Amino acid sequence: MNAPDILKPPVESTAADVIRLLADMIRAKLPGAQATEAAEFATQYYAQVAAEDLAERALADLYGAALSHWHFARTFKSGEPKLRVFNPRLEEQGWQSTHTVIELVNDDMPFLVDSITMEANRQGLTLHLIVHPVMKIRRDAQNLMTGLARQRDEPEGRFESLIHVEVDRRTSREHLAELHDGLMRVLSDARAATEDWKPMRQRIADVLVELEQSPPPGLTGDLAEDRAFLQWIADDNFTLIGTRDYDLVREGDEDVLRVVPGSGLGILRDRGEGALS
């Protein structure tokens, strides 16, 4: 490694200064067209990161993290997250970190950072850095990256979330696997909630129509309040993440709620977890 690689940017550097130094490093290390694409990727990758977060890291590690994610994102098939959890080592990845690193490529959607943060916190981990660019990426029929849009309104490409998170270091395979599996679970929930958002809103609209046309007996006094509450939810005052229907049935000496098969949406999609609430 050349001596300049290990240097940190001057403390007074702006984010633009650091990114410019990084782009120069990329052009010096990579050939031709590859350097041009990688430099554009790194520029977009760090564009929203605070200057102090960039300035406290060695340029070589900023370079390594960006190029690592660039290579990881070279292929990505829409429809499921592409995730890895690892401890970068200088002798293996060419860069290093004192933290465990989470790298994600995913269709752009809500809840991603919140979901990752909550799962990491649930496992007792502190987050030390979040890099979250949303890039418009062009891909070919084999899902290989062919270029990056410089402007969000360019017609070609699709928006993808690339998330780099650094958490307290985990060294055992078991802990790394636990973190990976936990993240995959919450990312699946985030996708389900996003994909089923419109059907869940329609479910509320259907209930409002049903209450209007066929009000349940015995609820006349509360019906107006019930409908107003449901309308308040429908007016984007509540984040819908899951819904499911139940039948109230008698089993032995107990009243129980039995799941109506096929009624689950969002994080309450039917996944064979049981027939009872």
DRENPARO-892892 format. One record per residue: residue number from 1; residue in three letters; z, x, y of N, C-alpha, C in turn. Coordinates in steps of 0.02 Angstrom, whole numbers, padded with zeros to 5 digits. Example, Ala and Ser with C-alpha at 12.3 -4.5 7.8 and 13.67 -1.06 7.14 Angstrom:
// DRENPARO-892892
k:r:n_z:n_x:n_y:ca_z:ca_x:ca_y:c_z:c_x:c_y
1:ALA:00390:00660:-00284:00390:00615:-00225:00390:00660:-00165
2:SER:00354:00642:-00112:00357:00684:-00053:00394:00645:00002
END
This chain:
// DRENPARO-892892
k:r:n_z:n_x:n_y:ca_z:ca_x:ca_y:c_z:c_x:c_y
1:MET:00000:00043:-00060:00000:00000:00000:00000:00044:00062
2:ASN:-00043:00028:00111:-00046:00067:00171:00015:00053:00214
3:ALA:00035:00102:00254:00095:00096:00295:00094:00035:00340
4:PRO:00036:00018:00374:00037:-00041:00417:00052:-00106:00381
5:ASP:00039:-00108:00315:00049:-00170:00278:00122:-00193:00278
6:ILE:00168:-00146:00280:00238:-00164:00274:00270:-00180:00341
7:LEU:00233:-00170:00396:00261:-00181:00462:00266:-00255:00477
8:LYS:00317:-00273:00515:00324:-00341:00539:00292:-00345:00608
9:PRO:00266:-00403:00627:00239:-00411:00695:00294:-00399:00747
10:PRO:00275:-00378:00807:00325:-00370:00860:00365:-00434:00870
11:VAL:00429:-00426:00885:00474:-00484:00890:00449:-00535:00941
12:GLU:00419:-00510:00995:00396:-00554:01048:00328:-00587:01033
13:SER:00301:-00576:00974:00235:-00603:00957:00236:-00679:00955
14:THR:00182:-00709:00979:00172:-00781:00969:00143:-00793:00900
15:ALA:00143:-00856:00880:00113:-00872:00816:00039:-00852:00814
16:ALA:00005:-00863:00871:-00066:-00845:00875:-00075:-00769:00867
17:ASP:-00029:-00730:00895:-00033:-00657:00887:-00028:-00637:00814
18:VAL:00021:-00666:00780:00031:-00648:00709:-00029:-00669:00667
19:ILE:-00054:-00728:00680:-00112:-00752:00641:-00173:-00708:00654
20:ARG:-00180:-00685:00715:-00236:-00641:00731:-00230:-00575:00694
21:LEU:-00170:-00546:00692:-00159:-00485:00654:-00173:-00495:00580
22:LEU:-00152:-00553:00555:-00163:-00568:00485:-00237:-00575:00469
23:ALA:-00274:-00609:00513:-00346:-00616:00503:-00381:-00549:00503
24:ASP:-00358:-00503:00547:-00386:-00436:00549:-00373:-00400:00483
25:MET:-00312:-00409:00456:-00296:-00377:00392:-00341:-00403:00336
26:ILE:-00352:-00469:00336:-00394:-00499:00285:-00465:-00471:00289
27:ARG:-00492:-00466:00349:-00560:-00440:00357:-00565:-00367:00337
28:ALA:-00510:-00330:00344:-00511:-00260:00325:-00506:-00251:00249
29:LYS:-00478:-00300:00215:-00465:-00293:00144:-00518:-00326:00100
30:LEU:-00549:-00380:00125:-00595:-00418:00084:-00667:-00410:00108
31:PRO:-00715:-00418:00063:-00785:-00410:00083:-00814:-00472:00115
32:GLY:-00859:-00462:00162:-00904:-00511:00191:-00883:-00583:00194
33:ALA:-00922:-00626:00159:-00911:-00698:00162:-00842:-00717:00136
34:GLN:-00817:-00681:00087:-00751:-00695:00060:-00698:-00686:00114
35:ALA:-00705:-00633:00154:-00658:-00620:00208:-00661:-00675:00260
36:THR:-00720:-00699:00275:-00728:-00752:00326:-00692:-00816:00304
37:GLU:-00702:-00835:00241:-00670:-00896:00216:-00594:-00887:00211
38:ALA:-00572:-00829:00186:-00500:-00817:00179:-00466:-00814:00247
39:ALA:-00499:-00785:00297:-00469:-00781:00364:-00463:-00851:00395
40:GLU:-00513:-00893:00385:-00509:-00961:00410:-00454:-01000:00374
41:PHE:-00448:-00989:00308:-00395:-01021:00270:-00327:-01000:00297
42:ALA:-00316:-00935:00306:-00251:-00911:00330:-00236:-00937:00400
43:THR:-00287:-00942:00442:-00278:-00967:00510:-00253:-01039:00509
44:GLN:-00285:-01081:00467:-00262:-01150:00461:-00195:-01155:00424
45:TYR:-00185:-01110:00378:-00125:-01111:00336:-00062:-01103:00378
46:TYR:-00064:-01056:00425:-00004:-01041:00465:-00005:-01072:00534
47:ALA:-00053:-01115:00549:-00062:-01139:00617:-00002:-01177:00644
48:GLN:00035:-01211:00601:00092:-01252:00623:00160:-01220:00610
49:VAL:00160:-01157:00588:00223:-01123:00573:00251:-01091:00637
50:ALA:00316:-01097:00646:00348:-01069:00706:00340:-00994:00709
51:ALA:00333:-00968:00769:00322:-00897:00780:00379:-00855:00750
52:GLU:00441:-00879:00757:00497:-00840:00731:00496:-00835:00655
53:ASP:00472:-00887:00622:00467:-00885:00549:00413:-00835:00526
54:LEU:00360:-00830:00565:00307:-00782:00549:00329:-00711:00565
55:ALA:00362:-00702:00622:00377:-00635:00646:00429:-00600:00603
56:GLU:00470:-00638:00566:00522:-00606:00527:00498:-00582:00458
57:ARG:00434:-00595:00444:00407:-00575:00379:00356:-00519:00387
58:ALA:00353:-00475:00337:00303:-00422:00338:00233:-00452:00334
59:LEU:00187:-00421:00370:00118:-00445:00368:00091:-00448:00297
60:ALA:00109:-00397:00257:00085:-00396:00188:00108:-00457:00149
61:ASP:00169:-00481:00163:00194:-00540:00127:00162:-00604:00153
62:LEU:00149:-00607:00218:00111:-00664:00245:00041:-00665:00215
63:TYR:00011:-00607:00211:-00055:-00600:00180:-00053:-00623:00107
64:GLY:-00003:-00598:00071:00002:-00614:00000:00013:-00688:-00012
65:ALA:00056:-00719:00027:00071:-00790:00018:00009:-00833:00032
66:ALA:-00026:-00817:00087:-00086:-00856:00104:-00141:-00847:00052
67:LEU:-00153:-00785:00031:-00206:-00773:-00018:-00188:-00801:-00086
68:SER:-00123:-00800:-00102:-00100:-00830:-00165:-00117:-00904:-00166
69:HIS:-00102:-00939:-00111:-00115:-01011:-00109:-00191:-01024:-00105
70:TRP:-00227:-00981:-00071:-00300:-00988:-00067:-00331:-00985:-00137
71:HIS:-00310:-00935:-00176:-00336:-00929:-00244:-00313:-00989:-00287
72:PHE:-00251:-01011:-00278:-00224:-01066:-00317:-00263:-01131:-00302
73:ALA:-00284:-01139:-00239:-00319:-01199:-00218:-00394:-01196:-00229
74:ARG:-00419:-01142:-00256:-00492:-01135:-00266:-00519:-01192:-00309
75:THR:-00481:-01212:-00359:-00501:-01270:-00399:-00445:-01322:-00395
76:PHE:-00464:-01383:-00385:-00415:-01438:-00383:-00452:-01503:-00395
77:LYS:-00428:-01540:-00445:-00457:-01605:-00461:-00413:-01660:-00432
78:SER:-00441:-01700:-00389:-00404:-01755:-00358:-00374:-01801:-00411
79:GLY:-00314:-01825:-00399:-00284:-01874:-00444:-00217:-01854:-00472
80:GLU:-00201:-01789:-00470:-00136:-01767:-00494:-00118:-01701:-00459
81:PRO:-00054:-01688:-00450:-00034:-01627:-00413:-00049:-01564:-00453
82:LYS:-00064:-01511:-00417:-00069:-01444:-00447:-00011:-01405:-00420
83:LEU:00035:-01386:-00464:00100:-01358:-00443:00117:-01297:-00483
84:ARG:00147:-01248:-00449:00178:-01192:-00485:00241:-01171:-00449
85:VAL:00289:-01148:-00488:00353:-01124:-00463:00363:-01054:-00491
86:PHE:00371:-01004:-00448:00373:-00935:-00473:00409:-00890:-00424
87:ASN:00423:-00830:-00448:00453:-00777:-00407:00402:-00722:-00397
88:PRO:00369:-00719:-00339:00317:-00668:-00330:00346:-00597:-00332
89:ARG:00310:-00555:-00368:00331:-00485:-00376:00275:-00440:-00350
90:LEU:00295:-00387:-00315:00247:-00341:-00285:00199:-00313:-00337
91:GLU:00226:-00294:-00395:00185:-00262:-00446:00141:-00311:-00484
92:GLU:00154:-00376:-00478:00115:-00425:-00514:00069:-00465:-00467
93:GLN:00098:-00493:-00414:00059:-00534:-00368:00036:-00497:-00306
94:GLY:00062:-00437:-00294:00042:-00400:-00235:00081:-00417:-00173
95:TRP:00130:-00461:-00179:00175:-00477:-00123:00241:-00498:-00153
96:GLN:00291:-00507:-00110:00358:-00520:-00136:00396:-00566:-00089
97:SER:00447:-00594:-00117:00492:-00637:-00079:00561:-00634:-00111
98:THR:00611:-00640:-00070:00679:-00643:-00097:00696:-00713:-00123
99:HIS:00649:-00760:-00114:00660:-00829:-00134:00613:-00849:-00192
100:THR:00629:-00904:-00224:00583:-00935:-00270:00533:-00976:-00230
101:VAL:00470:-00972:-00250:00416:-01002:-00211:00387:-01062:-00249
102:ILE:00377:-01116:-00212:00344:-01176:-00238:00276:-01180:-00203
103:GLU:00223:-01184:-00242:00155:-01193:-00215:00127:-01258:-00242
104:LEU:00099:-01298:-00196:00073:-01364:-00215:00005:-01374:-00183
105:VAL:-00042:-01401:-00221:-00105:-01429:-00195:-00106:-01502:-00216
106:ASN:-00117:-01547:-00169:-00113:-01618:-00184:-00157:-01657:-00137
107:ASP:-00181:-01715:-00159:-00213:-01761:-00113:-00164:-01775:-00056
108:ASP:-00189:-01777:00005:-00145:-01790:00061:-00117:-01861:00058
109:MET:-00052:-01867:00064:-00019:-01932:00060:00051:-01926:00090
110:PRO:00082:-01983:00105:00151:-01980:00131:00201:-01957:00077
111:PHE:00261:-01942:00100:00320:-01931:00058:00322:-01862:00024
112:LEU:00271:-01821:00029:00269:-01760:-00010:00326:-01712:00008
113:VAL:00331:-01694:00072:00382:-01646:00092:00452:-01676:00081
114:ASP:00460:-01739:00098:00525:-01771:00087:00544:-01771:00014
115:SER:00496:-01784:-00030:00510:-01786:-00102:00530:-01717:-00127
116:ILE:00492:-01666:-00106:00508:-01598:-00127:00577:-01577:-00102
117:THR:00591:-01593:-00038:00655:-01575:-00008:00713:-01608:-00045
118:MET:00707:-01672:-00060:00761:-01708:-00093:00773:-01682:-00164
119:GLU:00719:-01667:-00200:00728:-01641:-00268:00759:-01572:-00268
120:ALA:00736:-01529:-00222:00766:-01462:-00217:00840:-01468:-00199
121:ASN:00857:-01511:-00153:00927:-01521:-00134:00967:-01550:-00193
122:ARG:00936:-01595:-00230:00970:-01624:-00288:00989:-01571:-00339
123:GLN:00947:-01520:-00344:00961:-01465:-00390:01003:-01410:-00358
124:GLY:01031:-01424:-00299:01077:-01378:-00267:01044:-01320:-00231
125:LEU:00981:-01328:-00212:00943:-01274:-00180:00936:-01286:-00106
126:THR:00937:-01231:-00068:00925:-01233:00004:00854:-01212:00018
127:LEU:00821:-01247:00064:00753:-01230:00083:00754:-01179:00140
128:HIS:00715:-01126:00134:00715:-01072:00183:00650:-01071:00225
129:LEU:00597:-01099:00199:00533:-01100:00235:00490:-01155:00206
130:ILE:00457:-01193:00250:00407:-01242:00229:00343:-01228:00268
131:VAL:00289:-01218:00232:00223:-01213:00262:00183:-01272:00235
132:HIS:00157:-01314:00280:00125:-01376:00256:00062:-01390:00297
133:PRO:00008:-01354:00284:-00054:-01372:00316:-00089:-01429:00279
134:VAL:-00121:-01473:00316:-00165:-01523:00286:-00236:-01501:00303
135:MET:-00274:-01481:00253:-00341:-01454:00264:-00393:-01503:00238
136:LYS:-00450:-01503:00273:-00507:-01541:00248:-00551:-01492:00210
137:ILE:-00553:-01501:00144:-00584:-01452:00100:-00646:-01482:00067
138:ARG:-00699:-01442:00069:-00761:-01462:00034:-00760:-01433:-00036
139:ARG:-00778:-01475:-00085:-00780:-01453:-00155:-00845:-01477:-00187
140:ASP:-00866:-01439:-00239:-00926:-01459:-00275:-00908:-01505:-00333
141:ALA:-00958:-01520:-00375:-00948:-01567:-00430:-00898:-01541:-00481
142:GLN:-00887:-01476:-00483:-00839:-01445:-00530:-00771:-01435:-00497
143:ASN:-00761:-01466:-00438:-00697:-01464:-00401:-00681:-01394:-00374
144:LEU:-00731:-01352:-00366:-00722:-01285:-00339:-00730:-01288:-00263
145:MET:-00684:-01255:-00228:-00687:-01253:-00155:-00750:-01218:-00132
146:THR:-00787:-01251:-00088:-00848:-01221:-00061:-00843:-01207:00014
147:GLY:-00790:-01231:00045:-00782:-01218:00116:-00727:-01260:00146
148:LEU:-00710:-01243:00209:-00658:-01279:00246:-00687:-01308:00309
149:ALA:-00670:-01370:00324:-00690:-01400:00387:-00647:-01371:00443
150:ARG:-00679:-01354:00498:-00641:-01329:00556:-00616:-01386:00599
151:GLN:-00650:-01443:00597:-00630:-01502:00635:-00616:-01559:00586
152:ARG:-00565:-01598:00602:-00544:-01652:00556:-00596:-01707:00551
153:ASP:-00640:-01713:00602:-00689:-01768:00600:-00755:-01746:00569
154:GLU:-00758:-01686:00541:-00819:-01668:00505:-00830:-01714:00446
155:PRO:-00893:-01734:00433:-00905:-01786:00383:-00890:-01764:00311
156:GLU:-00900:-01702:00295:-00892:-01679:00226:-00821:-01654:00213
157:GLY:-00799:-01665:00151:-00733:-01640:00131:-00682:-01696:00125
158:ARG:-00625:-01679:00097:-00570:-01726:00089:-00506:-01691:00110
159:PHE:-00460:-01730:00134:-00397:-01702:00157:-00351:-01688:00098
160:GLU:-00324:-01627:00097:-00278:-01606:00045:-00217:-01575:00077
161:SER:-00159:-01588:00047:-00096:-01557:00069:-00084:-01494:00029
162:LEU:-00076:-01439:00064:-00056:-01377:00033:00015:-01361:00057
163:ILE:00061:-01358:00011:00131:-01350:00030:00159:-01287:-00003
164:HIS:00188:-01244:00038:00223:-01184:00016:00295:-01191:00037
165:VAL:00340:-01190:-00011:00412:-01197:00003:00449:-01139:-00030
166:GLU:00494:-01109:00008:00537:-01057:-00019:00608:-01083:-00024
167:VAL:00637:-01077:-00084:00705:-01101:-00097:00748:-01045:-00125
168:ASP:00812:-01057:-00131:00857:-01007:-00161:00826:-00981:-00226
169:ARG:00832:-00917:-00237:00800:-00886:-00294:00830:-00910:-00360
170:ARG:00787:-00928:-00406:00805:-00945:-00474:00771:-00895:-00520
171:THR:00807:-00866:-00567:00779:-00813:-00608:00766:-00832:-00680
172:SER:00804:-00879:-00706:00796:-00896:-00777:00737:-00943:-00786
173:ARG:00704:-00937:-00844:00648:-00981:-00859:00670:-01054:-00861
174:GLU:00731:-01065:-00884:00756:-01134:-00889:00763:-01165:-00820
175:HIS:00790:-01128:-00773:00799:-01155:-00705:00731:-01165:-00671
176:LEU:00685:-01119:-00682:00618:-01127:-00652:00583:-01188:-00682
177:ALA:00589:-01197:-00747:00558:-01254:-00780:00590:-01320:-00756
178:GLU:00656:-01319:-00747:00691:-01378:-00724:00667:-01398:-00654
179:LEU:00658:-01348:-00611:00633:-01362:-00543:00562:-01388:-00546
180:HIS:00519:-01356:-00586:00450:-01379:-00592:00446:-01451:-00617
181:ASP:00484:-01466:-00670:00480:-01533:-00699:00508:-01586:-00652
182:GLY:00562:-01568:-00617:00591:-01615:-00568:00542:-01630:-00512
183:LEU:00508:-01578:-00488:00459:-01588:-00435:00400:-01630:-00459
184:MET:00377:-01618:-00520:00322:-01658:-00546:00342:-01732:-00550
185:ARG:00404:-01744:-00568:00428:-01813:-00573:00427:-01848:-00505
186:VAL:00453:-01815:-00454:00456:-01848:-00388:00387:-01852:-00356
187:LEU:00343:-01804:-00371:00275:-01808:-00345:00237:-01866:-00378
188:SER:00251:-01878:-00441:00222:-01936:-00475:00246:-02001:-00442
189:ASP:00310:-02004:-00425:00337:-02063:-00391:00304:-02072:-00322
190:ALA:00295:-02016:-00286:00264:-02020:-00220:00193:-02047:-00225
191:ARG:00156:-02024:-00276:00088:-02048:-00286:00088:-02123:-00304
192:ALA:00133:-02143:-00348:00136:-02213:-00368:00152:-02258:-00308
193:ALA:00200:-02237:-00266:00219:-02277:-00208:00161:-02282:-00158
194:THR:00124:-02227:-00151:00067:-02227:-00104:00010:-02269:-00130
195:GLU:-00007:-02260:-00194:-00064:-02298:-00222:-00050:-02373:-00224
196:ASP:00014:-02392:-00233:00031:-02463:-00240:00056:-02495:-00176
197:TRP:00049:-02459:-00120:00076:-02485:-00057:00042:-02551:-00038
198:LYS:-00025:-02553:-00041:-00060:-02615:-00023:-00045:-02672:-00072
199:PRO:-00045:-02660:-00138:-00025:-02714:-00183:00046:-02739:-00171
200:MET:00092:-02694:-00152:00161:-02716:-00137:00163:-02759:-00074
201:ARG:00124:-02740:-00024:00120:-02782:00036:00090:-02850:00019
202:GLN:00040:-02850:-00026:00011:-02914:-00046:00061:-02957:-00084
203:ARG:00104:-02924:-00122:00156:-02961:-00159:00201:-02999:-00110
204:ILE:00219:-02967:-00055:00260:-03001:-00004:00222:-03059:00026
205:ALA:00158:-03048:00041:00117:-03102:00070:00113:-03161:00022
206:ASP:00106:-03146:-00042:00102:-03200:-00092:00167:-03240:-00095
207:VAL:00223:-03204:-00091:00289:-03238:-00093:00297:-03282:-00031
208:LEU:00275:-03258:00027:00280:-03298:00088:00240:-03362:00082
209:VAL:00180:-03357:00054:00138:-03417:00044:00172:-03464:-00006
210:GLU:00199:-03436:-00059:00232:-03478:-00109:00292:-03515:-00080
211:LEU:00331:-03480:-00039:00389:-03512:-00007:00368:-03567:00040
212:GLU:00310:-03558:00071:00285:-03609:00117:00259:-03670:00080
213:GLN:00222:-03657:00025:00190:-03712:-00010:00235:-03745:-00062
214:SER:00277:-03706:-00094:00321:-03733:-00147:00391:-03704:-00140
215:PRO:00427:-03726:-00088:00494:-03699:-00078:00540:-03715:-00137
216:PRO:00581:-03668:-00157:00627:-03680:-00213:00679:-03732:-00194
217:PRO:00698:-03774:-00240:00748:-03826:-00225:00816:-03795:-00209
218:GLY:00851:-03827:-00163:00919:-03807:-00148:00925:-03751:-00097
219:LEU:00868:-03725:-00071:00872:-03669:-00022:00846:-03689:00046
220:THR:00844:-03754:00060:00814:-03778:00122:00847:-03746:00183
221:GLY:00913:-03741:00183:00948:-03714:00241:00935:-03641:00254
222:ASP:00924:-03603:00200:00915:-03531:00207:00842:-03510:00207
223:LEU:00797:-03556:00196:00727:-03539:00186:00696:-03505:00247
224:ALA:00711:-03530:00306:00682:-03501:00367:00705:-03429:00376
225:GLU:00769:-03417:00361:00795:-03348:00367:00764:-03303:00314
226:ASP:00757:-03328:00253:00726:-03289:00200:00654:-03269:00218
227:ARG:00617:-03318:00244:00547:-03304:00262:00544:-03255:00320
228:ALA:00589:-03262:00368:00590:-03216:00425:00605:-03145:00402
229:PHE:00650:-03138:00354:00667:-03071:00328:00607:-03040:00293
230:LEU:00574:-03079:00251:00515:-03053:00215:00460:-03035:00265
231:GLN:00451:-03075:00317:00400:-03059:00366:00418:-02996:00404
232:TRP:00482:-02985:00417:00505:-02924:00450:00488:-02863:00407
233:ILE:00498:-02869:00342:00479:-02814:00296:00404:-02802:00299
234:ALA:00366:-02857:00297:00293:-02851:00297:00266:-02821:00361
235:ASP:00304:-02824:00416:00281:-02798:00480:00298:-02724:00488
236:ASP:00297:-02687:00432:00306:-02614:00432:00375:-02592:00458
237:ASN:00426:-02633:00445:00494:-02614:00462:00532:-02586:00402
238:PHE:00498:-02580:00346:00531:-02560:00284:00479:-02520:00244
239:THR:00501:-02464:00215:00457:-02424:00174:00458:-02450:00103
240:LEU:00403:-02476:00081:00398:-02503:00013:00384:-02447:-00036
241:ILE:00427:-02438:-00085:00415:-02386:-00134:00413:-02414:-00205
242:GLY:00436:-02475:-00216:00433:-02503:-00283:00452:-02577:-00284
243:THR:00421:-02614:-00329:00439:-02684:-00338:00427:-02702:-00411
244:ARG:00466:-02750:-00435:00458:-02773:-00504:00489:-02842:-00510
245:ASP:00459:-02883:-00552:00485:-02951:-00563:00530:-02953:-00625
246:TYR:00579:-02997:-00622:00626:-03007:-00678:00634:-03082:-00690
247:ASP:00646:-03098:-00752:00667:-03166:-00771:00742:-03164:-00785
248:LEU:00777:-03213:-00758:00848:-03221:-00773:00854:-03260:-00838
249:VAL:00880:-03229:-00890:00884:-03261:-00956:00955:-03255:-00983
250:ARG:00968:-03295:-01032:01035:-03296:-01064:01029:-03260:-01131
251:GLU:01069:-03210:-01141:01072:-03175:-01205:01144:-03175:-01228
252:GLY:01158:-03213:-01281:01227:-03219:-01303:01268:-03254:-01250
253:ASP:01321:-03220:-01229:01365:-03249:-01178:01352:-03221:-01109
254:GLU:01297:-03185:-01101:01284:-03152:-01037:01217:-03173:-01007
255:ASP:01215:-03174:-00940:01152:-03181:-00904:01124:-03111:-00892
256:VAL:01062:-03101:-00909:01031:-03035:-00899:00963:-03043:-00865
257:LEU:00942:-02990:-00831:00876:-02988:-00799:00828:-02953:-00846
258:ARG:00776:-02990:-00867:00726:-02962:-00912:00662:-02947:-00872
259:VAL:00637:-02886:-00881:00577:-02865:-00845:00517:-02907:-00865
260:VAL:00480:-02929:-00814:00417:-02964:-00827:00363:-02911:-00839
261:PRO:00337:-02905:-00899:00288:-02853:-00915:00228:-02854:-00868
262:GLY:00209:-02793:-00845:00150:-02787:-00802:00163:-02801:-00729
263:SER:00225:-02817:-00711:00239:-02835:-00641:00260:-02776:-00598
264:GLY:00273:-02718:-00628:00299:-02661:-00590:00246:-02628:-00547
265:LEU:00265:-02610:-00486:00223:-02573:-00440:00262:-02514:-00410
266:GLY:00227:-02464:-00386:00260:-02406:-00356:00303:-02370:-00406
267:ILE:00362:-02349:-00385:00405:-02311:-00430:00435:-02354:-00485
268:LEU:00423:-02420:-00481:00446:-02466:-00534:00389:-02487:-00580
269:ARG:00335:-02447:-00580:00282:-02461:-00628:00309:-02462:-00698
270:ASP:00279:-02503:-00741:00301:-02508:-00810:00286:-02443:-00846
271:ARG:00337:-02410:-00871:00329:-02346:-00905:00364:-02346:-00972
272:GLY:00377:-02405:-00999:00407:-02410:-01064:00480:-02390:-01066
273:GLU:00515:-02397:-01008:00584:-02374:-01007:00633:-02427:-01028
274:GLY:00611:-02487:-01046:00656:-02538:-01069:00639:-02606:-01041
275:ALA:00662:-02657:-01074:00644:-02725:-01054:00695:-02756:-01007
276:LEU:00756:-02725:-01002:00808:-02755:-00961:00818:-02714:-00898
277:SER:00844:-02747:-00846:00860:-02713:-00784:00916:-02663:-00797
END
